[in-house]
Amino acid sequence: MSQPPDSSNGKFIRGLGLLDSTMLVAGSMIGSGIFIVSAIIARQVGSPGWLLVVWVVTGALTLMAALSYGELAAMMPKAGGQYVYLREAFSPLWGFLYGWTLFLVIQTGTIAAVAVGFARYMGVLVPWVSESNYLIAPIRFGSYALSLSTAQAVGLALIALLTFMNTRGLKLGKLVQNVFTTAKTGALIALILLGIVVGLRSGAGAANFSDFWSLRGNLQDVGQGLTAVTAFGLFVGICVAQTNSLFSADAWNNITFTAGEVINPRRNVPLSLALGTILVIGLYLLANVAYLAALPFSAIQNAPSDRVASETANVIFPGTGATIMAIAIMVSTFGCNNGLILAGARAYYAMARDGLFFRAVGDLNKQHVPAWGLIIQGIWAGVLVLPRTVKTDAAGAITGYGNLYGNLLDYVISAALIFYILTIIGIFVLRRKRPDAERPYKAFGYPIVPALYIIGASVILVVLFIYQTATTWPGLIIVLTGVPVYFLWRKSNTGAPSDNQRT
């Protein structure tokens, strides 16, 4: 039976049921990545078979991690989730380093990226919204610039709107999440079914399945001159491709941040982790089957702006596919950002209750949500929307502008993997440190499944550090900036409030 909501002042309201929690898991995972990254992966691994292998590896790792996290979620069903797990398994410093990186880049950078992604697809419907239509033209500072394009302005407005809505209480936030997750899941299912049916009828992708493993097209360098042409290059390519597939399936752990608001969390958080990840990984695999059925492999590799889903939609609905897909991706990114914004603030709340973040973030407003956590997160995510990277040619002439948050997210991919690995190692640590602690749910397949995740993710991590040095080592620097901040915050906030979050 569901327990009644806790309506006492200053406390979270337990208003998220199993369906709500599952919608939060799925909705936070499905953004715009699945509609784009398969084009990049196709260039990295070079064949239909290996494209699907990359997604199978992603699915296996994501599911193993989610099933393992369930033990920690059931053992410590408190606001803050992964921050709390690292704090309890290792030390407050490790918890803070995760929370600091989450705030600095992982959560806020993703919110910024998804918001601008929403704006880009709005630009298909409203051409005025563009990253090259400037309200404030780029002001250059060396290799960087600040600008405000109409696309950036729409991204900022989306962050502000969803942040405001989530300060109004959990009920509104979960309503938005449920509606938009249902809509985008339905749209993805429709794309899959129609893509497969139309593809089978036209035979456009027949060669993909009759010649499943042969390499083709222009293969992308995956590091140090390696390509998928050699067996070792293919192995490196599969590992490097995980930076796209694994993190287009990321954010499944966001439900752990909101555990303080989940009804019967010891049951519903682990169950929603399993149900949500199984749903999304299943849809992602089938989406790639649909792409392969509807498009020749070269069309996947060379999709304009990597928009492979839009190309598939154009096959299904000639002439209107791009418009239909733009609407679907706007729905998807809107719902994704709502989930990210809702969940992220709960992690900062837990940090603040431990005296390791701004004190005001450790308070709840009259609607029983951490409003200041939402506001500070929204401000920083908005700040990350504005900086641009300057692209130049050999002569130094400007050829275009990138987005700084994109670089930052590339940098912290390796750091995020480190924290996932550490958290699952924490299961083994806590089994030894607290053998008698209540564990309503125990990690599926323990110790084999958690150990397989640790091994698999570690292999990918080692490959990234060796072959993608430009985008991995800077991530460690971002994490390490939290060390002095931790000691400064701990010193200045001695005696900060605590609500017995420790277990």
C-alpha positions, 0 to 999 in steps of 0.5 A, spaced: 500 500 500 502 507 498 503 511 504 500 517 505 504 524 503 508 527 508 505 534 509 509 536 515 513 543 514 520 543 512 520 536 509 519 533 503 512 530 500 512 523 498 508 524 492 512 520 487 509 513 486 512 507 481 509 510 475 512 517 476 519 514 478 519 510 472 517 516 468 522 520 471 528 515 469 525 514 462 524 521 461 531 524 464 534 518 459 531 520 453 533 527 450 536 528 443 542 523 443 538 517 440 536 521 434 543 523 432 549 519 435 548 513 431 550 517 425 557 518 429 557 511 431 556 509 424 562 512 422 566 510 428 565 502 427 563 502 420 558 497 419 551 495 421 552 489 426 558 493 430 553 499 430 548 495 434 553 491 438 555 498 441 548 499 443 548 492 446 554 494 450 551 500 452 544 497 454 548 491 458 552 496 462 546 501 463 542 495 466 547 492 470 549 499 473 541 501 474 540 494 477 546 495 482 544 502 484 538 499 486 541 496 493 544 503 495 537 506 493 533 501 498 538 501 503 539 509 503 532 512 500 534 519 502 534 526 498 541 526 494 542 519 491 549 518 489 552 523 493 549 520 499 552 513 497 559 516 495 559 519 502 557 513 506 561 508 502 568 512 502 568 519 505 564 526 505 570 528 500 568 523 495 561 525 495 562 532 495 567 531 489 561 528 485 556 533 487 561 539 485 562 536 478 554 534 478 553 542 479 559 545 475 558 541 469 554 534 469 547 536 470 548 544 469 552 542 462 547 537 460 541 542 462 544 547 457 545 542 452 538 540 452 535 547 452 539 549 446 538 543 443 530 544 444 532 551 440 535 548 434 529 544 433 524 549 434 529 553 428 526 548 423 519 550 425 521 558 426 527 560 422 528 566 426 530 561 432 538 560 430 544 560 433 547 564 427 541 570 428 544 574 434 541 579 439 548 580 441 554 578 436 559 574 439 564 578 443 571 574 442 576 573 448 582 569 445 579 562 443 572 564 446 567 568 445 560 570 449 554 571 444 546 571 445 543 568 439 536 567 438 537 560 439 541 561 446 535 566 448 530 560 447 534 556 451 535 561 457 527 562 456 526 554 457 531 553 463 527 559 466 520 556 465 522 549 467 526 552 473 520 556 475 515 551 474 519 546 479 519 551 484 511 551 484 512 544 487 513 537 486 505 535 483 506 540 477 513 538 476 511 530 476 505 532 471 510 535 466 514 529 467 509 524 466 505 528 460 512 529 456 515 522 457 509 519 455 508 523 449 516 522 447 515 515 448 509 514 444 513 518 438 519 514 439 515 507 438 511 510 432 518 512 429 520 505 430 514 501 428 513 506 421 521 506 420 521 498 420 515 497 416 516 502 411 524 500 410 521 493 409 517 495 404 522 499 400 528 495 401 532 501 402 536 498 408 536 490 405 543 491 404 544 493 412 542 486 414 544 481 408 551 484 409 551 485 416 559 486 418 562 488 412 566 495 414 564 501 409 564 508 408 569 513 410 571 511 417 572 516 423 579 516 426 578 514 433 585 516 436 592 516 434 590 514 427 586 508 429 580 506 425 575 500 425 579 497 419 583 493 424 581 489 429 584 493 435 582 499 431 575 496 432 575 495 439 578 502 440 572 504 436 567 500 440 570 503 446 570 510 444 563 510 441 560 509 448 562 516 449 556 517 445 551 511 446 552 511 454 551 518 455 545 519 450 542 513 455 545 517 461 541 520 467 538 514 469 541 515 476 537 522 477 531 518 480 536 517 486 536 524 487 529 524 489 528 518 493 526 523 499 520 524 495 518 517 493 512 513 496 515 507 499 522 508 496 525 502 498 521 498 493 519 503 488 526 507 487 530 500 485 524 498 481 523 504 477 531 504 476 530 497 473 523 498 469 525 505 466 532 503 464 529 496 460 524 501 457 529 506 454 534 501 452 529 497 449 527 503 445 534 505 443 536 498 440 529 498 436 530 505 434 537 503 431 534 497 427 529 502 424 534 506 422 538 500 419 531 498 415 529 505 413 536 508 410 542 505 407 548 505 411 552 511 407 545 515 409 546 513 416 553 515 416 552 522 412 546 524 415 546 532 415 548 535 421 548 527 424 540 528 424 539 520 422 532 520 425 530 526 421 532 522 415 528 516 417 522 520 418 523 523 411 523 516 408 516 515 412 513 522 411 517 525 404 517 532 405 514 533 412 519 528 416 524 533 418 518 538 421 515 532 424 521 530 427 523 537 430 516 537 433 518 530 436 525 532 439 522 538 442 517 534 446 523 530 448 528 535 450 522 539 454 521 533 458 528 531 459 530 538 461 524 538 466 527 531 469 534 534 469 532 540 473 527 537 478 532 532 480 539 535 480 536 540 485 535 535 490 543 533 490 545 540 492 540 540 497 543 534 500 550 537 500 547 543 503 544 539 509 551 537 510 554 544 510 557 543 503 553 548 499 550 554 500 546 554 506 539 557 503 539 551 498 538 546 504 531 549 506 525 547 502 520 553 500 512 553 502 511 548 496 516 543 500 521 543 494 529 546 494 527 552 491 534 556 492 537 549 489 533 550 483 534 557 482 542 557 483 542 551 478 538 554 473 542 561 473 549 556 472 546 552 467 544 559 464 551 562 464 553 555 461 549 557 455 552 563 453 560 562 452 562 560 445 568 556 442 571 560 436 573 555 430 578 558 426 582 556 419 589 555 418 590 562 417 586 564 423 580 566 420 573 565 424 569 559 421 564 558 426 562 558 433 561 552 438 558 551 445 563 551 451 558 546 454 559 541 449 567 541 450 565 541 458 561 535 457 566 531 453 571 533 458 567 530 464 565 524 460 571 520 463 569 523 470 562 521 470 564 514 469 569 514 474 564 516 479 559 510 477 565 505 478 566 508 485 559 508 486 558 500 484 565 499 488 561 502 494 556 496 494 562 491 496 565 496 501 558 497 504 557 490 505 563 489 509 563 496 513 555 495 514 554 487 514 547 488 518 544 494 515 537 493 512 537 491 505 530 490 502 533 489 495 540 486 494 544 488 487 542 483 482 547 477 480 551 480 486 557 479 486 558 478 478 553 483 475 556 489 479 563 486 478 562 485 470 560 493 470 566 495 474 570 491 469 567 493 463 566 501 465 574 500 467 576 498 460 572 503 456 575 508 461 582 506 460 581 506 452 579 513 453 584 516 457 589 513 452 586 514 445 582 520 447 587 524 451 584 531 449 577 530 452 579 526 458 584 528 462 581 535 463 575 532 466 580 530 472 582 537 473 575 539 473 573 534 479 580 536 482 578 543 483 573 541 488 578 539 493 580 546 495 573 548 495 571 542 499 575 544 505 573 551 504 566 550 505 567 545 510 571 550 514 566 556 513 560 552 514 562 548 521 555 547 525 551 547 518 544 544 519 543 536 518 537 533 518 540 526 520 541 524 512 547 519 515 544 512 515 
